[in-house]
Amino acid sequence: MPKSGTAEEHSEAEIGQVRGKTTFGELLDWGVSKEEIEQALGLPIGKAGISVRDYCIDNGIEFSTVKGALQEAADQALNN
C-alpha cells in the first residue's frame, strides 16, 4: 500500500505524473537529474518553484514537446 502524505504539491495519485503544474523542484525531488531536464528543454533548468509549463511558455517552447521526455525520465527515476 502506498504511503500517504508524501507530497506537498501533488496528491499521492499524481506523484511522478508530469503535468502543467509540475515544478522543476518536483522533478528533481522525483530523481530526475538537472541534465535530463535541460536535455528535454534544450535550455538551462528553471528555478525550483517554477512550473515546467510556465517556463516553456515564457521561452517559446511547446510544453507537449518536452512533457513526454520529462515523463519518461520521471518514470525511470521513480522506478529505480
PyMOL Python script that loads the backbone (N, CA, C, O; Angstrom):
from pymol import cmd

cmd.read_pdbstr("""\
ATOM      1  N   MET A   1       0.840  -1.184   0.000  1.00  0.00           N
ATOM      2  CA  MET A   1       0.000   0.000   0.000  1.00  0.00           C
ATOM      3  C   MET A   1       0.885   1.247   0.000  1.00  0.00           C
ATOM      4  O   MET A   1       1.824   1.336   0.791  1.00  0.00           O
ATOM      5  N   PRO A   2       0.593   2.220  -0.887  1.00  0.00           N
ATOM      6  CA  PRO A   2       1.414   3.431  -0.955  1.00  0.00           C
ATOM      7  C   PRO A   2       1.286   4.262   0.316  1.00  0.00           C
ATOM      8  O   PRO A   2       0.249   4.237   0.978  1.00  0.00           O
ATOM      9  N   LYS A   3       2.325   4.983   0.648  1.00  0.00           N
ATOM     10  CA  LYS A   3       2.297   5.876   1.792  1.00  0.00           C
ATOM     11  C   LYS A   3       1.468   7.107   1.442  1.00  0.00           C
ATOM     12  O   LYS A   3       1.473   7.567   0.300  1.00  0.00           O
ATOM     13  N   SER A   4       0.769   7.625   2.420  1.00  0.00           N
ATOM     14  CA  SER A   4       0.032   8.859   2.180  1.00  0.00           C
ATOM     15  C   SER A   4       0.814  10.023   2.769  1.00  0.00           C
ATOM     16  O   SER A   4       1.658   9.841   3.646  1.00  0.00           O
ATOM     17  N   GLY A   5       0.523  11.214   2.280  1.00  0.00           N
ATOM     18  CA  GLY A   5       1.181  12.397   2.792  1.00  0.00           C
ATOM     19  C   GLY A   5       2.628  12.525   2.373  1.00  0.00           C
ATOM     20  O   GLY A   5       3.417  13.143   3.087  1.00  0.00           O
ATOM     21  N   THR A   6       3.002  11.959   1.237  1.00  0.00           N
ATOM     22  CA  THR A   6       4.395  12.006   0.812  1.00  0.00           C
ATOM     23  C   THR A   6       4.698  13.149  -0.144  1.00  0.00           C
ATOM     24  O   THR A   6       5.853  13.341  -0.527  1.00  0.00           O
ATOM     25  N   ALA A   7       3.685  13.910  -0.535  1.00  0.00           N
ATOM     26  CA  ALA A   7       3.931  15.008  -1.470  1.00  0.00           C
ATOM     27  C   ALA A   7       3.273  16.278  -0.957  1.00  0.00           C
ATOM     28  O   ALA A   7       2.223  16.232  -0.316  1.00  0.00           O
ATOM     29  N   GLU A   8       3.890  17.390  -1.240  1.00  0.00           N
ATOM     30  CA  GLU A   8       3.318  18.653  -0.823  1.00  0.00           C
ATOM     31  C   GLU A   8       2.452  19.252  -1.928  1.00  0.00           C
ATOM     32  O   GLU A   8       1.326  19.674  -1.665  1.00  0.00           O
ATOM     33  N   GLU A   9       2.952  19.294  -3.142  1.00  0.00           N
ATOM     34  CA  GLU A   9       2.237  19.923  -4.237  1.00  0.00           C
ATOM     35  C   GLU A   9       1.287  18.976  -4.961  1.00  0.00           C
ATOM     36  O   GLU A   9       0.175  19.369  -5.312  1.00  0.00           O
ATOM     37  N   HIS A  10       1.704  17.753  -5.184  1.00  0.00           N
ATOM     38  CA  HIS A  10       0.901  16.784  -5.916  1.00  0.00           C
ATOM     39  C   HIS A  10       0.225  15.835  -4.939  1.00  0.00           C
ATOM     40  O   HIS A  10       0.773  15.522  -3.882  1.00  0.00           O
ATOM     41  N   SER A  11      -0.963  15.384  -5.297  1.00  0.00           N
ATOM     42  CA  SER A  11      -1.612  14.363  -4.484  1.00  0.00           C
ATOM     43  C   SER A  11      -0.883  13.043  -4.712  1.00  0.00           C
ATOM     44  O   SER A  11      -0.071  12.924  -5.630  1.00  0.00           O
ATOM     45  N   GLU A  12      -1.174  12.066  -3.880  1.00  0.00           N
ATOM     46  CA  GLU A  12      -0.485  10.782  -3.975  1.00  0.00           C
ATOM     47  C   GLU A  12      -0.617  10.175  -5.373  1.00  0.00           C
ATOM     48  O   GLU A  12       0.343   9.604  -5.891  1.00  0.00           O
ATOM     49  N   ALA A  13      -1.792  10.293  -5.984  1.00  0.00           N
ATOM     50  CA  ALA A  13      -2.018   9.714  -7.306  1.00  0.00           C
ATOM     51  C   ALA A  13      -1.217  10.426  -8.390  1.00  0.00           C
ATOM     52  O   ALA A  13      -0.984   9.862  -9.459  1.00  0.00           O
ATOM     53  N   GLU A  14      -0.797  11.651  -8.126  1.00  0.00           N
ATOM     54  CA  GLU A  14      -0.108  12.438  -9.148  1.00  0.00           C
ATOM     55  C   GLU A  14       1.408  12.383  -9.050  1.00  0.00           C
ATOM     56  O   GLU A  14       2.094  12.875  -9.946  1.00  0.00           O
ATOM     57  N   ILE A  15       1.946  11.802  -7.991  1.00  0.00           N
ATOM     58  CA  ILE A  15       3.400  11.751  -7.858  1.00  0.00           C
ATOM     59  C   ILE A  15       3.983  11.014  -9.063  1.00  0.00           C
ATOM     60  O   ILE A  15       3.607   9.880  -9.358  1.00  0.00           O
ATOM     61  N   GLY A  16       4.903  11.679  -9.745  1.00  0.00           N
ATOM     62  CA  GLY A  16       5.529  11.076 -10.905  1.00  0.00           C
ATOM     63  C   GLY A  16       4.820  11.352 -12.216  1.00  0.00           C
ATOM     64  O   GLY A  16       5.305  10.956 -13.276  1.00  0.00           O
ATOM     65  N   GLN A  17       3.674  12.031 -12.162  1.00  0.00           N
ATOM     66  CA  GLN A  17       2.957  12.363 -13.387  1.00  0.00           C
ATOM     67  C   GLN A  17       3.264  13.804 -13.775  1.00  0.00           C
ATOM     68  O   GLN A  17       2.905  14.739 -13.060  1.00  0.00           O
ATOM     69  N   VAL A  18       3.929  13.974 -14.910  1.00  0.00           N
ATOM     70  CA  VAL A  18       4.286  15.307 -15.375  1.00  0.00           C
ATOM     71  C   VAL A  18       3.035  15.967 -15.939  1.00  0.00           C
ATOM     72  O   VAL A  18       2.419  15.474 -16.884  1.00  0.00           O
ATOM     73  N   ARG A  19       2.680  17.088 -15.339  1.00  0.00           N
ATOM     74  CA  ARG A  19       1.512  17.863 -15.764  1.00  0.00           C
ATOM     75  C   ARG A  19       1.905  19.319 -15.868  1.00  0.00           C
ATOM     76  O   ARG A  19       3.039  19.686 -15.561  1.00  0.00           O
ATOM     77  N   GLY A  20       0.979  20.145 -16.296  1.00  0.00           N
ATOM     78  CA  GLY A  20       1.261  21.568 -16.446  1.00  0.00           C
ATOM     79  C   GLY A  20       1.720  22.246 -15.174  1.00  0.00           C
ATOM     80  O   GLY A  20       2.519  23.181 -15.224  1.00  0.00           O
ATOM     81  N   LYS A  21       1.223  21.786 -14.024  1.00  0.00           N
ATOM     82  CA  LYS A  21       1.593  22.417 -12.756  1.00  0.00           C
ATOM     83  C   LYS A  21       2.851  21.831 -12.122  1.00  0.00           C
ATOM     84  O   LYS A  21       3.293  22.311 -11.079  1.00  0.00           O
ATOM     85  N   THR A  22       3.425  20.818 -12.726  1.00  0.00           N
ATOM     86  CA  THR A  22       4.645  20.201 -12.192  1.00  0.00           C
ATOM     87  C   THR A  22       5.784  21.215 -12.212  1.00  0.00           C
ATOM     88  O   THR A  22       6.030  21.870 -13.225  1.00  0.00           O
ATOM     89  N   THR A  23       6.473  21.336 -11.086  1.00  0.00           N
ATOM     90  CA  THR A  23       7.579  22.294 -10.990  1.00  0.00           C
ATOM     91  C   THR A  23       8.920  21.597 -11.211  1.00  0.00           C
ATOM     92  O   THR A  23       9.022  20.372 -11.157  1.00  0.00           O
ATOM     93  N   PHE A  24       9.935  22.407 -11.458  1.00  0.00           N
ATOM     94  CA  PHE A  24      11.281  21.856 -11.600  1.00  0.00           C
ATOM     95  C   PHE A  24      11.713  21.195 -10.288  1.00  0.00           C
ATOM     96  O   PHE A  24      12.381  20.162 -10.301  1.00  0.00           O
ATOM     97  N   GLY A  25      11.335  21.788  -9.169  1.00  0.00           N
ATOM     98  CA  GLY A  25      11.679  21.213  -7.873  1.00  0.00           C
ATOM     99  C   GLY A  25      11.089  19.824  -7.690  1.00  0.00           C
ATOM    100  O   GLY A  25      11.748  18.939  -7.145  1.00  0.00           O
ATOM    101  N   GLU A  26       9.859  19.625  -8.136  1.00  0.00           N
ATOM    102  CA  GLU A  26       9.232  18.309  -8.036  1.00  0.00           C
ATOM    103  C   GLU A  26       9.965  17.289  -8.898  1.00  0.00           C
ATOM    104  O   GLU A  26      10.196  16.159  -8.468  1.00  0.00           O
ATOM    105  N   LEU A  27      10.326  17.685 -10.106  1.00  0.00           N
ATOM    106  CA  LEU A  27      11.072  16.768 -10.974  1.00  0.00           C
ATOM    107  C   LEU A  27      12.372  16.333 -10.298  1.00  0.00           C
ATOM    108  O   LEU A  27      12.728  15.155 -10.315  1.00  0.00           O
ATOM    109  N   LEU A  28      13.066  17.287  -9.710  1.00  0.00           N
ATOM    110  CA  LEU A  28      14.320  16.971  -9.016  1.00  0.00           C
ATOM    111  C   LEU A  28      14.055  16.069  -7.813  1.00  0.00           C
ATOM    112  O   LEU A  28      14.814  15.135  -7.552  1.00  0.00           O
ATOM    113  N   ASP A  29      12.977  16.350  -7.082  1.00  0.00           N
ATOM    114  CA  ASP A  29      12.609  15.511  -5.929  1.00  0.00           C
ATOM    115  C   ASP A  29      12.302  14.082  -6.350  1.00  0.00           C
ATOM    116  O   ASP A  29      12.558  13.139  -5.602  1.00  0.00           O
ATOM    117  N   TRP A  30      11.759  13.927  -7.534  1.00  0.00           N
ATOM    118  CA  TRP A  30      11.416  12.589  -8.046  1.00  0.00           C
ATOM    119  C   TRP A  30      12.664  11.840  -8.513  1.00  0.00           C
ATOM    120  O   TRP A  30      12.602  10.642  -8.789  1.00  0.00           O
ATOM    121  N   GLY A  31      13.799  12.543  -8.602  1.00  0.00           N
ATOM    122  CA  GLY A  31      15.032  11.896  -9.009  1.00  0.00           C
ATOM    123  C   GLY A  31      15.448  12.166 -10.441  1.00  0.00           C
ATOM    124  O   GLY A  31      16.416  11.581 -10.927  1.00  0.00           O
ATOM    125  N   VAL A  32      14.723  13.052 -11.127  1.00  0.00           N
ATOM    126  CA  VAL A  32      15.113  13.428 -12.490  1.00  0.00           C
ATOM    127  C   VAL A  32      16.301  14.380 -12.369  1.00  0.00           C
ATOM    128  O   VAL A  32      16.244  15.351 -11.615  1.00  0.00           O
ATOM    129  N   SER A  33      17.365  14.107 -13.101  1.00  0.00           N
ATOM    130  CA  SER A  33      18.570  14.934 -12.979  1.00  0.00           C
ATOM    131  C   SER A  33      18.414  16.268 -13.706  1.00  0.00           C
ATOM    132  O   SER A  33      17.627  16.403 -14.642  1.00  0.00           O
ATOM    133  N   LYS A  34      19.181  17.234 -13.249  1.00  0.00           N
ATOM    134  CA  LYS A  34      19.221  18.550 -13.894  1.00  0.00           C
ATOM    135  C   LYS A  34      19.573  18.391 -15.367  1.00  0.00           C
ATOM    136  O   LYS A  34      19.000  19.066 -16.223  1.00  0.00           O
ATOM    137  N   GLU A  35      20.511  17.502 -15.659  1.00  0.00           N
ATOM    138  CA  GLU A  35      20.958  17.289 -17.034  1.00  0.00           C
ATOM    139  C   GLU A  35      19.825  16.740 -17.908  1.00  0.00           C
ATOM    140  O   GLU A  35      19.663  17.157 -19.055  1.00  0.00           O
ATOM    141  N   GLU A  36      19.046  15.803 -17.361  1.00  0.00           N
ATOM    142  CA  GLU A  36      17.923  15.240 -18.128  1.00  0.00           C
ATOM    143  C   GLU A  36      16.867  16.302 -18.423  1.00  0.00           C
ATOM    144  O   GLU A  36      16.296  16.339 -19.513  1.00  0.00           O
ATOM    145  N   ILE A  37      16.617  17.159 -17.448  1.00  0.00           N
ATOM    146  CA  ILE A  37      15.637  18.236 -17.642  1.00  0.00           C
ATOM    147  C   ILE A  37      16.130  19.197 -18.710  1.00  0.00           C
ATOM    148  O   ILE A  37      15.379  19.575 -19.608  1.00  0.00           O
ATOM    149  N   GLU A  38      17.396  19.593 -18.611  1.00  0.00           N
ATOM    150  CA  GLU A  38      17.959  20.533 -19.582  1.00  0.00           C
ATOM    151  C   GLU A  38      18.013  19.933 -20.981  1.00  0.00           C
ATOM    152  O   GLU A  38      17.832  20.641 -21.971  1.00  0.00           O
ATOM    153  N   GLN A  39      18.262  18.631 -21.064  1.00  0.00           N
ATOM    154  CA  GLN A  39      18.278  17.979 -22.376  1.00  0.00           C
ATOM    155  C   GLN A  39      16.882  18.014 -23.003  1.00  0.00           C
ATOM    156  O   GLN A  39      16.745  18.264 -24.200  1.00  0.00           O
ATOM    157  N   ALA A  40      15.855  17.767 -22.199  1.00  0.00           N
ATOM    158  CA  ALA A  40      14.478  17.790 -22.712  1.00  0.00           C
ATOM    159  C   ALA A  40      14.072  19.196 -23.157  1.00  0.00           C
ATOM    160  O   ALA A  40      13.384  19.361 -24.164  1.00  0.00           O
ATOM    161  N   LEU A  41      14.502  20.202 -22.402  1.00  0.00           N
ATOM    162  CA  LEU A  41      14.139  21.591 -22.697  1.00  0.00           C
ATOM    163  C   LEU A  41      14.988  22.208 -23.799  1.00  0.00           C
ATOM    164  O   LEU A  41      14.512  23.038 -24.573  1.00  0.00           O
ATOM    165  N   GLY A  42      16.242  21.797 -23.863  1.00  0.00           N
ATOM    166  CA  GLY A  42      17.185  22.456 -24.761  1.00  0.00           C
ATOM    167  C   GLY A  42      17.630  23.796 -24.205  1.00  0.00           C
ATOM    168  O   GLY A  42      18.204  24.614 -24.923  1.00  0.00           O
ATOM    169  N   LEU A  43      17.362  24.021 -22.915  1.00  0.00           N
ATOM    170  CA  LEU A  43      17.704  25.274 -22.228  1.00  0.00           C
ATOM    171  C   LEU A  43      18.119  24.952 -20.798  1.00  0.00           C
ATOM    172  O   LEU A  43      17.870  23.848 -20.314  1.00  0.00           O
ATOM    173  N   PRO A  44      18.755  25.916 -20.113  1.00  0.00           N
ATOM    174  CA  PRO A  44      19.070  25.698 -18.698  1.00  0.00           C
ATOM    175  C   PRO A  44      17.791  25.518 -17.876  1.00  0.00           C
ATOM    176  O   PRO A  44      16.742  26.063 -18.220  1.00  0.00           O
ATOM    177  N   ILE A  45      17.887  24.764 -16.809  1.00  0.00           N
ATOM    178  CA  ILE A  45      16.759  24.493 -15.928  1.00  0.00           C
ATOM    179  C   ILE A  45      16.256  25.787 -15.283  1.00  0.00           C
ATOM    180  O   ILE A  45      17.034  26.704 -15.024  1.00  0.00           O
ATOM    181  N   GLY A  46      14.962  25.847 -15.031  1.00  0.00           N
ATOM    182  CA  GLY A  46      14.376  26.990 -14.346  1.00  0.00           C
ATOM    183  C   GLY A  46      14.490  26.842 -12.839  1.00  0.00           C
ATOM    184  O   GLY A  46      14.978  25.826 -12.344  1.00  0.00           O
ATOM    185  N   LYS A  47      14.035  27.861 -12.107  1.00  0.00           N
ATOM    186  CA  LYS A  47      14.063  27.820 -10.642  1.00  0.00           C
ATOM    187  C   LYS A  47      13.099  26.753 -10.132  1.00  0.00           C
ATOM    188  O   LYS A  47      12.109  26.433 -10.790  1.00  0.00           O
ATOM    189  N   ALA A  48      13.394  26.210  -8.967  1.00  0.00           N
ATOM    190  CA  ALA A  48      12.652  25.081  -8.398  1.00  0.00           C
ATOM    191  C   ALA A  48      11.143  25.311  -8.320  1.00  0.00           C
ATOM    192  O   ALA A  48      10.371  24.382  -8.559  1.00  0.00           O
ATOM    193  N   GLY A  49      10.711  26.521  -7.995  1.00  0.00           N
ATOM    194  CA  GLY A  49       9.291  26.790  -7.802  1.00  0.00           C
ATOM    195  C   GLY A  49       8.513  27.102  -9.071  1.00  0.00           C
ATOM    196  O   GLY A  49       7.296  27.280  -9.012  1.00  0.00           O
ATOM    197  N   ILE A  50       9.176  27.173 -10.203  1.00  0.00           N
ATOM    198  CA  ILE A  50       8.512  27.498 -11.469  1.00  0.00           C
ATOM    199  C   ILE A  50       7.960  26.228 -12.099  1.00  0.00           C
ATOM    200  O   ILE A  50       8.629  25.195 -12.123  1.00  0.00           O
ATOM    201  N   SER A  51       6.734  26.313 -12.611  1.00  0.00           N
ATOM    202  CA  SER A  51       6.183  25.146 -13.306  1.00  0.00           C
ATOM    203  C   SER A  51       6.866  25.006 -14.663  1.00  0.00           C
ATOM    204  O   SER A  51       7.235  25.990 -15.304  1.00  0.00           O
ATOM    205  N   VAL A  52       7.019  23.770 -15.072  1.00  0.00           N
ATOM    206  CA  VAL A  52       7.656  23.498 -16.356  1.00  0.00           C
ATOM    207  C   VAL A  52       6.842  24.130 -17.478  1.00  0.00           C
ATOM    208  O   VAL A  52       7.406  24.679 -18.425  1.00  0.00           O
ATOM    209  N   ARG A  53       5.534  24.055 -17.376  1.00  0.00           N
ATOM    210  CA  ARG A  53       4.667  24.619 -18.421  1.00  0.00           C
ATOM    211  C   ARG A  53       4.871  26.135 -18.545  1.00  0.00           C
ATOM    212  O   ARG A  53       5.015  26.652 -19.653  1.00  0.00           O
ATOM    213  N   ASP A  54       4.884  26.849 -17.406  1.00  0.00           N
ATOM    214  CA  ASP A  54       5.091  28.302 -17.444  1.00  0.00           C
ATOM    215  C   ASP A  54       6.454  28.642 -18.027  1.00  0.00           C
ATOM    216  O   ASP A  54       6.587  29.595 -18.795  1.00  0.00           O
ATOM    217  N   TYR A  55       7.469  27.861 -17.663  1.00  0.00           N
ATOM    218  CA  TYR A  55       8.813  28.070 -18.196  1.00  0.00           C
ATOM    219  C   TYR A  55       8.803  27.897 -19.717  1.00  0.00           C
ATOM    220  O   TYR A  55       9.411  28.680 -20.447  1.00  0.00           O
ATOM    221  N   CYS A  56       8.111  26.871 -20.174  1.00  0.00           N
ATOM    222  CA  CYS A  56       8.032  26.625 -21.617  1.00  0.00           C
ATOM    223  C   CYS A  56       7.350  27.784 -22.327  1.00  0.00           C
ATOM    224  O   CYS A  56       7.826  28.249 -23.362  1.00  0.00           O
ATOM    225  N   ILE A  57       6.236  28.251 -21.774  1.00  0.00           N
ATOM    226  CA  ILE A  57       5.512  29.377 -22.372  1.00  0.00           C
ATOM    227  C   ILE A  57       6.409  30.608 -22.447  1.00  0.00           C
ATOM    228  O   ILE A  57       6.478  31.278 -23.477  1.00  0.00           O
ATOM    229  N   ASP A  58       7.095  30.897 -21.344  1.00  0.00           N
ATOM    230  CA  ASP A  58       7.970  32.073 -21.282  1.00  0.00           C
ATOM    231  C   ASP A  58       9.137  31.995 -22.267  1.00  0.00           C
ATOM    232  O   ASP A  58       9.680  33.022 -22.674  1.00  0.00           O
ATOM    233  N   ASN A  59       9.521  30.771 -22.649  1.00  0.00           N
ATOM    234  CA  ASN A  59      10.673  30.593 -23.531  1.00  0.00           C
ATOM    235  C   ASN A  59      10.297  30.125 -24.936  1.00  0.00           C
ATOM    236  O   ASN A  59      11.165  29.716 -25.707  1.00  0.00           O
ATOM    237  N   GLY A  60       9.014  30.184 -25.271  1.00  0.00           N
ATOM    238  CA  GLY A  60       8.569  29.845 -26.622  1.00  0.00           C
ATOM    239  C   GLY A  60       8.702  28.369 -26.974  1.00  0.00           C
ATOM    240  O   GLY A  60       8.893  28.016 -28.138  1.00  0.00           O
ATOM    241  N   ILE A  61       8.601  27.505 -25.957  1.00  0.00           N
ATOM    242  CA  ILE A  61       8.693  26.061 -26.173  1.00  0.00           C
ATOM    243  C   ILE A  61       7.298  25.470 -26.018  1.00  0.00           C
ATOM    244  O   ILE A  61       6.556  25.851 -25.113  1.00  0.00           O
ATOM    245  N   GLU A  62       6.948  24.561 -26.880  1.00  0.00           N
ATOM    246  CA  GLU A  62       5.668  23.860 -26.760  1.00  0.00           C
ATOM    247  C   GLU A  62       5.782  22.827 -25.644  1.00  0.00           C
ATOM    248  O   GLU A  62       6.577  21.893 -25.745  1.00  0.00           O
ATOM    249  N   PHE A  63       4.990  22.988 -24.573  1.00  0.00           N
ATOM    250  CA  PHE A  63       5.064  22.088 -23.413  1.00  0.00           C
ATOM    251  C   PHE A  63       4.904  20.631 -23.820  1.00  0.00           C
ATOM    252  O   PHE A  63       5.588  19.754 -23.293  1.00  0.00           O
ATOM    253  N   SER A  64       4.007  20.379 -24.750  1.00  0.00           N
ATOM    254  CA  SER A  64       3.746  18.988 -25.151  1.00  0.00           C
ATOM    255  C   SER A  64       4.977  18.324 -25.758  1.00  0.00           C
ATOM    256  O   SER A  64       5.086  17.099 -25.738  1.00  0.00           O
ATOM    257  N   THR A  65       5.902  19.112 -26.295  1.00  0.00           N
ATOM    258  CA  THR A  65       7.103  18.521 -26.892  1.00  0.00           C
ATOM    259  C   THR A  65       8.112  18.062 -25.847  1.00  0.00           C
ATOM    260  O   THR A  65       8.907  17.161 -26.114  1.00  0.00           O
ATOM    261  N   VAL A  66       8.094  18.668 -24.657  1.00  0.00           N
ATOM    262  CA  VAL A  66       9.033  18.263 -23.607  1.00  0.00           C
ATOM    263  C   VAL A  66       8.386  17.355 -22.568  1.00  0.00           C
ATOM    264  O   VAL A  66       9.083  16.646 -21.842  1.00  0.00           O
ATOM    265  N   LYS A  67       7.072  17.373 -22.494  1.00  0.00           N
ATOM    266  CA  LYS A  67       6.368  16.584 -21.481  1.00  0.00           C
ATOM    267  C   LYS A  67       6.708  15.095 -21.590  1.00  0.00           C
ATOM    268  O   LYS A  67       6.963  14.447 -20.575  1.00  0.00           O
ATOM    269  N   GLY A  68       6.714  14.554 -22.792  1.00  0.00           N
ATOM    270  CA  GLY A  68       6.994  13.135 -22.979  1.00  0.00           C
ATOM    271  C   GLY A  68       8.379  12.742 -22.496  1.00  0.00           C
ATOM    272  O   GLY A  68       8.543  11.720 -21.830  1.00  0.00           O
ATOM    273  N   ALA A  69       9.376  13.551 -22.828  1.00  0.00           N
ATOM    274  CA  ALA A  69      10.748  13.260 -22.398  1.00  0.00           C
ATOM    275  C   ALA A  69      10.872  13.365 -20.885  1.00  0.00           C
ATOM    276  O   ALA A  69      11.553  12.553 -20.258  1.00  0.00           O
ATOM    277  N   LEU A  70      10.220  14.358 -20.299  1.00  0.00           N
ATOM    278  CA  LEU A  70      10.277  14.514 -18.846  1.00  0.00           C
ATOM    279  C   LEU A  70       9.521  13.391 -18.143  1.00  0.00           C
ATOM    280  O   LEU A  70       9.945  12.918 -17.089  1.00  0.00           O
ATOM    281  N   GLN A  71       8.397  12.963 -18.731  1.00  0.00           N
ATOM    282  CA  GLN A  71       7.640  11.863 -18.145  1.00  0.00           C
ATOM    283  C   GLN A  71       8.459  10.576 -18.169  1.00  0.00           C
ATOM    284  O   GLN A  71       8.474   9.820 -17.198  1.00  0.00           O
ATOM    285  N   GLU A  72       9.132  10.339 -19.279  1.00  0.00           N
ATOM    286  CA  GLU A  72       9.977   9.151 -19.397  1.00  0.00           C
ATOM    287  C   GLU A  72      11.094   9.178 -18.352  1.00  0.00           C
ATOM    288  O   GLU A  72      11.384   8.162 -17.721  1.00  0.00           O
ATOM    289  N   ALA A  73      11.715  10.343 -18.174  1.00  0.00           N
ATOM    290  CA  ALA A  73      12.788  10.479 -17.189  1.00  0.00           C
ATOM    291  C   ALA A  73      12.248  10.293 -15.768  1.00  0.00           C
ATOM    292  O   ALA A  73      12.900   9.668 -14.932  1.00  0.00           O
ATOM    293  N   ALA A  74      11.060  10.833 -15.497  1.00  0.00           N
ATOM    294  CA  ALA A  74      10.448  10.674 -14.169  1.00  0.00           C
ATOM    295  C   ALA A  74      10.105   9.222 -13.906  1.00  0.00           C
ATOM    296  O   ALA A  74      10.359   8.709 -12.816  1.00  0.00           O
ATOM    297  N   ASP A  75       9.529   8.554 -14.894  1.00  0.00           N
ATOM    298  CA  ASP A  75       9.179   7.139 -14.742  1.00  0.00           C
ATOM    299  C   ASP A  75      10.429   6.315 -14.426  1.00  0.00           C
ATOM    300  O   ASP A  75      10.422   5.470 -13.531  1.00  0.00           O
ATOM    301  N   GLN A  76      11.486   6.575 -15.168  1.00  0.00           N
ATOM    302  CA  GLN A  76      12.729   5.833 -14.971  1.00  0.00           C
ATOM    303  C   GLN A  76      13.313   6.118 -13.590  1.00  0.00           C
ATOM    304  O   GLN A  76      13.762   5.198 -12.907  1.00  0.00           O
ATOM    305  N   ALA A  77      13.310   7.378 -13.175  1.00  0.00           N
ATOM    306  CA  ALA A  77      13.882   7.751 -11.879  1.00  0.00           C
ATOM    307  C   ALA A  77      13.086   7.127 -10.723  1.00  0.00           C
ATOM    308  O   ALA A  77      13.674   6.649  -9.752  1.00  0.00           O
ATOM    309  N   LEU A  78      11.775   7.130 -10.824  1.00  0.00           N
ATOM    310  CA  LEU A  78      10.937   6.626  -9.746  1.00  0.00           C
ATOM    311  C   LEU A  78      10.896   5.092  -9.681  1.00  0.00           C
ATOM    312  O   LEU A  78      10.541   4.516  -8.653  1.00  0.00           O
ATOM    313  N   ASN A  79      11.257   4.454 -10.771  1.00  0.00           N
ATOM    314  CA  ASN A  79      11.248   3.002 -10.792  1.00  0.00           C
ATOM    315  C   ASN A  79      12.610   2.396 -10.475  1.00  0.00           C
ATOM    316  O   ASN A  79      12.780   1.178 -10.541  1.00  0.00           O
ATOM    317  N   ASN A  80      13.580   3.238 -10.133  1.00  0.00           N
ATOM    318  CA  ASN A  80      14.925   2.746  -9.759  1.00  0.00           C
ATOM    319  C   ASN A  80      15.092   2.745  -8.265  1.00  0.00           C
ATOM    320  O   ASN A  80      16.150   2.367  -7.763  1.00  0.00           O
TER     321      ASN A  80
END
""", "prot")
cmd.dss("prot")
cmd.show_as("cartoon", "prot")
cmd.util.cbc("prot")
cmd.orient("prot")
